[in-house]
């Protein structure tokens, strides 16, 4: 019985101790965020237009959000189930939005082919 109590006490002490990450990790991530933000601003500064511009801006935005979620929100060290519970729903929303955009294009092109105009 005493061994069980000591084991339980050791587990409580382990849970009370907080895991601290080295400051170097946060500074490196901050540096990457700075570089990605500079890249995003360079896209506007250079004057890129069209799909290339928006693709690069979205890529930089997704990379920055991924770094922030992984390191500053400590998702890189969480259980896989929690990661799926937080990251999977927004990913599925994006998939459904892409499906709706595809369906809307099909609908508009079908209307144009049948009637010659869009109503």
Backbone as numpy.savetxt, mean C-alpha at the origin, in Angstrom:
# Nx Ny Nz CAx CAy CAz Cx Cy Cz
3.12 -27.10 39.80 2.30 -25.91 39.80 3.17 -24.66 39.80
4.26 -24.70 40.55 5.15 -23.55 40.64 5.82 -23.29 39.29
6.12 -24.38 38.56 6.75 -24.22 37.25 5.80 -23.55 36.27
4.53 -23.90 36.33 3.53 -23.30 35.44 3.39 -21.82 35.74
3.39 -21.46 37.03 3.28 -20.05 37.42 4.50 -19.27 36.96
5.70 -19.87 37.08 6.92 -19.19 36.64 6.92 -19.01 35.13
6.44 -20.03 34.41 6.38 -19.96 32.95 5.40 -18.86 32.52
4.26 -18.77 33.18 3.28 -17.74 32.86 3.84 -16.36 33.16
4.59 -16.24 34.26 5.18 -14.95 34.61 6.24 -14.55 33.57
7.02 -15.49 33.07 8.02 -15.20 32.05 7.35 -14.73 30.77
6.21 -15.34 30.40 5.50 -14.93 29.19 4.97 -13.51 29.33
4.48 -13.16 30.52 3.98 -11.81 30.74 5.11 -10.80 30.62
6.28 -11.14 31.18 7.42 -10.23 31.10 7.88 -10.05 29.67
7.84 -11.11 28.88 8.23 -11.01 27.47 7.27 -10.11 26.71
5.97 -10.21 27.03 4.99 -9.38 26.34 5.10 -7.92 26.74
5.52 -7.66 27.97 5.66 -6.29 28.43 6.84 -5.58 27.79
7.86 -6.33 27.43 9.01 -5.73 26.78 8.65 -5.41 25.33
8.86 -4.16 24.97 8.51 -3.74 23.61 9.71 -3.92 22.71
9.44 -4.41 21.52 10.51 -4.56 20.54 10.78 -3.20 19.92
12.02 -2.77 19.98 12.39 -1.50 19.39 13.29 -1.77 18.19
13.00 -1.07 17.12 13.78 -1.22 15.91 14.88 -0.16 15.92
15.97 -0.45 15.26 17.06 0.55 15.26 16.64 1.81 14.52
17.14 2.93 15.00 16.82 4.23 14.39 17.29 4.28 12.94
18.32 3.51 12.62 18.85 3.48 11.26 17.77 3.03 10.27
16.93 2.06 10.67 15.86 1.58 9.80 14.92 2.73 9.43
14.52 3.50 10.42 13.60 4.61 10.17 14.25 5.70 9.31
15.53 5.94 9.51 16.22 6.95 8.70 16.37 6.48 7.25
16.63 5.20 7.05 16.73 4.67 5.68 15.38 4.75 4.99
14.31 4.40 5.69 12.97 4.49 5.10 12.63 5.94 4.80
12.98 6.83 5.71 12.74 8.25 5.46 13.49 8.70 4.21
14.72 8.23 4.04 15.49 8.56 2.84 14.82 8.05 1.57
14.33 6.81 1.62 13.62 6.27 0.46 12.35 7.07 0.17
11.62 7.45 1.21 10.42 8.27 1.01 10.77 9.61 0.38
11.88 10.20 0.80 12.34 11.45 0.22 12.67 11.28 -1.25
13.37 10.21 -1.58 13.73 9.94 -2.98 12.49 9.71 -3.84
11.54 8.94 -3.32 10.30 8.69 -4.07 9.49 9.97 -4.25
9.46 10.82 -3.22 8.75 12.10 -3.36 9.45 12.99 -4.38
10.78 13.00 -4.36 11.51 13.79 -5.35 11.22 13.28 -6.76
11.14 11.96 -6.92 10.80 11.40 -8.22 9.42 11.81 -8.67
8.48 11.85 -7.73 7.13 12.26 -8.06 7.09 13.72 -8.51
7.83 14.58 -7.82 7.89 15.98 -8.22 8.63 16.16 -9.54
9.63 15.32 -9.80 10.37 15.42 -11.06 9.48 15.08 -12.26
8.52 14.20 -12.05 7.59 13.87 -13.14 6.87 15.13 -13.58
6.44 15.96 -12.62 5.78 17.22 -12.98 6.77 18.24 -13.52
7.96 18.29 -12.94 8.95 19.27 -13.35 9.42 19.04 -14.78
9.62 17.77 -15.13 10.06 17.44 -16.49 8.95 17.71 -17.50
7.71 17.61 -17.04 6.59 17.91 -17.93 6.06 16.70 -18.67
6.22 15.53 -18.09 5.67 14.34 -18.73 4.15 14.44 -18.78
3.56 13.89 -19.83 2.11 13.98 -20.01 1.54 12.60 -20.32
0.26 12.48 -20.19 -0.45 11.28 -20.59 -0.33 10.14 -19.59
-0.41 8.94 -20.12 -0.41 7.74 -19.28 0.91 7.54 -18.56
2.01 7.94 -19.18 3.32 7.80 -18.53 3.36 8.62 -17.25
2.88 9.85 -17.31 2.86 10.72 -16.12 2.07 10.09 -15.00
0.83 9.69 -15.29 -0.03 9.16 -14.25 0.44 7.80 -13.76
1.02 7.01 -14.63 1.57 5.72 -14.19 2.72 5.92 -13.22
3.62 6.85 -13.53 4.75 7.11 -12.63 4.29 7.70 -11.30
3.35 8.64 -11.35 2.85 9.23 -10.11 2.18 8.16 -9.24
1.35 7.31 -9.84 0.70 6.24 -9.08 1.71 5.23 -8.54
2.73 4.92 -9.34 3.76 3.99 -8.87 4.49 4.54 -7.65
4.90 5.82 -7.74 5.58 6.44 -6.60 4.66 6.48 -5.38
3.39 6.78 -5.59 2.44 6.86 -4.48 2.25 5.49 -3.82
2.13 4.44 -4.60 1.95 3.10 -4.05 3.20 2.64 -3.31
4.37 2.94 -3.85 5.61 2.57 -3.16 5.75 3.31 -1.84
5.42 4.60 -1.81 5.49 5.35 -0.56 4.50 4.81 0.46
3.27 4.55 0.02 2.27 4.01 0.94 2.68 2.65 1.48
3.27 1.82 0.62 3.73 0.51 1.06 4.83 0.60 2.10
5.78 1.51 1.90 6.84 1.71 2.90 6.28 2.20 4.22
5.36 3.14 4.16 4.78 3.69 5.39 4.02 2.61 6.14
3.20 1.84 5.43 2.43 0.79 6.08 3.34 -0.30 6.64
4.34 -0.69 5.88 5.20 -1.79 6.31 6.07 -1.43 7.51
6.65 -0.24 7.50 7.62 0.09 8.55 7.00 0.91 9.67
6.38 2.03 9.34 5.89 2.91 10.39 4.64 2.37 11.07
3.84 1.59 10.38 2.68 0.96 11.00 3.00 -0.47 11.46
4.25 -0.88 11.31 4.77 -2.17 11.80 4.06 -3.38 11.19
3.56 -3.23 9.97 2.88 -4.36 9.33 3.87 -5.42 8.86
5.11 -5.05 8.68 6.12 -6.03 8.25 6.38 -7.07 9.33
6.04 -6.75 10.56 6.30 -7.67 11.67 5.03 -8.26 12.25
3.90 -8.06 11.60 2.62 -8.59 12.09 2.37 -9.98 11.52
1.37 -10.62 12.07 0.96 -11.93 11.57 0.38 -11.78 10.18
0.51 -12.81 9.41 0.03 -12.78 8.02 -1.48 -12.58 7.95
-2.22 -13.14 8.88 -3.68 -12.98 8.88 -4.07 -11.52 9.05
-3.37 -10.80 9.92 -3.67 -9.39 10.12 -3.30 -8.57 8.89
-2.21 -8.91 8.27 -1.80 -8.22 7.05 -2.86 -8.41 5.97
-3.32 -9.65 5.82 -4.37 -9.90 4.83 -5.65 -9.16 5.17
-6.00 -9.10 6.45 -7.24 -8.44 6.86 -7.20 -6.94 6.57
-6.02 -6.35 6.59 -5.92 -4.91 6.38 -5.64 -4.57 4.92
-4.82 -5.34 4.25 -4.41 -4.99 2.90 -5.28 -5.59 1.80
-5.91 -6.71 2.06 -6.69 -7.38 1.02 -7.95 -6.61 0.61
-8.74 -6.05 1.54 -9.94 -5.31 1.10 -9.66 -4.15 0.16
-8.69 -3.26 0.43 -8.44 -2.19 -0.55 -7.97 -2.72 -1.90
-7.20 -3.81 -1.88 -6.77 -4.41 -3.14 -7.97 -4.93 -3.93
-8.90 -5.56 -3.25 -10.11 -6.05 -3.93 -10.97 -4.90 -4.44
-11.03 -3.80 -3.71 -11.77 -2.62 -4.18 -11.14 -2.12 -5.49
-9.82 -2.08 -5.56 -9.16 -1.66 -6.80 -9.47 -2.60 -7.96
-9.51 -3.90 -7.67 -9.84 -4.87 -8.71 -11.27 -4.64 -9.19
-12.20 -4.42 -8.27 -13.59 -4.19 -8.68 -13.75 -2.88 -9.45
-13.01 -1.85 -9.07 -13.06 -0.59 -9.82 -12.52 -0.80 -11.23
-11.45 -1.56 -11.37 -10.91 -1.85 -12.70 -11.93 -2.63 -13.53
-12.64 -3.55 -12.90 -13.68 -4.29 -13.62 -14.81 -3.37 -14.06
-15.19 -2.41 -13.22 -16.26 -1.47 -13.58 -15.83 -0.56 -14.72
-14.58 -0.14 -14.71 -14.07 0.71 -15.80 -14.10 -0.07 -17.11
-13.67 -1.32 -17.06 -13.70 -2.16 -18.25 -15.13 -2.34 -18.76
-16.04 -2.57 -17.86 -17.45 -2.74 -18.24 -18.02 -1.45 -18.82
-17.65 -0.31 -18.27 -18.17 0.96 -18.78 -17.65 1.22 -20.19
-16.38 0.87 -20.45 -15.85 1.03 -21.80 -16.58 0.13 -22.78
-16.86 -1.11 -22.38 -17.60 -2.03 -23.24 -18.98 -1.46 -23.55
-19.64 -0.92 -22.52 -21.00 -0.39 -22.71 -20.99 0.81 -23.66
-20.06 1.73 -23.47 -20.04 2.92 -24.33 -19.69 2.56 -25.77
-18.76 1.63 -25.96 -18.42 1.23 -27.32 -19.55 0.47 -27.99
-20.29 -0.31 -27.23 -21.45 -1.02 -27.78 -22.52 -0.02 -28.21
-22.79 0.98 -27.38 -23.78 2.00 -27.74 -23.34 2.78 -28.99
-22.07 3.07 -29.08 -21.58 3.79 -30.25 -21.68 2.94 -31.51
-21.45 1.65 -31.40 -21.50 0.77 -32.57 -22.94 0.58 -33.04
-23.88 0.51 -32.11 -25.27 0.25 -32.49 -25.93 1.52 -33.00
-25.80 2.63 -32.26 -26.55 3.82 -32.64 -25.70 4.86 -33.36
-24.42 4.76 -33.28 -23.57 5.74 -33.92 -23.32 6.97 -33.05
-24.08 7.15 -32.01 -23.88 8.27 -31.10 -24.02 7.77 -29.65
-23.56 8.61 -28.75 -23.69 8.29 -27.32 -24.83 9.12 -26.77
-25.76 8.46 -26.10 -26.92 9.17 -25.56 -26.75 9.40 -24.10
